[in-house]
Amino acid sequence: MTGVMYELVGMAPDEGAMYRLLLRTAAADPAELADQLRIPAADVVTQLHAMERKGLVTRVVSTQDRFRAVRPELAFAPELAQRRSQLETVESIISRLGEEHRSHHASRGADELIEVVYGRDAVAHRFAQLQLGAEREVLGLLREPIQAVPPSDTAASQAALDSGVEYRTVYDLALLDVPGDPYEIASSLRRGEDARAAIGVPVKMVMVDREVAIVPLEVPARAEASAIVVHSSGLLDALAALFQRIWATATPLSVAGDGSVQAYRTAAAPSPADRQLLNLLVAGLTDQAIATQLGTSMRTVQRRVRDLSEFTGVRTRLQLVWQATLRGWLMPPGPPERSGEPG
């Protein structure tokens, strides 16, 4: 535990070290503690008395000069209860302020639907603020140049990912060729980000919970960085639709064995049997009819479809057919070959 963590539970750093030492021993007297902690015995006595008043330690009944640690769940229960009460109070205040804001801005004018943020620090702060406030999802479009937020400044997105927020990001394909992965795409993928790449991402954007988006403005190199913040409106709906359109045709990303970021374009093409299966899907055949055509079982067909869907990052068969068309996987019309794969 660091000094900051000790403070969070109401202990000074010296008290924290002594408490942890007592946790590992049945009981100890001031002289023993002073010897192990290498501090004066008088300071140990002072700290033990302070910790006794806080309910962190107690004396051994049989001998009053020996101390033992109080179990953590009991020792810190009052502190925990107080912090919970404070947090509930803060949440209540924020909720009331939110209601007041929504009530006041129920009929906002056009000038209130869009904010303009000026200055590199202000843009970076708002960028992080929106991500850390996400409750459900963050949608992102990323391309160069990045002027306000350095490529390595990923603390907000990593914190949001760690908290369970769903992250979907489309990176401009050119970013994958930047040496050293400065945007930490591989790290984000490992933490659970669902990422894809597309050629010519048209705009930089981060959208949070489909309620607000920040769009950095591209300005000359020496000009002041700026961005617009778009609230719920037709413009926000258009940005969400733009993201969905780019996402649907983008290429899924993964982390290769050497730690590099890999787009599916560099992976092996589907097998001839899978390409035949996709052709039959396009023709509208049922799973059983496809199995008959391929000389395999319906269960194998369903597994292949599931594997191809996971590989391309889609959820429906219609999306799978769309991706197969875009990637050039469909075969010219002709009689399918029998794969002979067992069921």
Order of alpha helices (4+ residues) and beta strands (2+ residues): alpha-alpha-alpha-alpha-beta-beta-alpha-alpha-alpha-beta-alpha-beta-alpha-beta-alpha-beta-beta-beta-beta-alpha-beta-beta-alpha-alpha-alpha-alpha
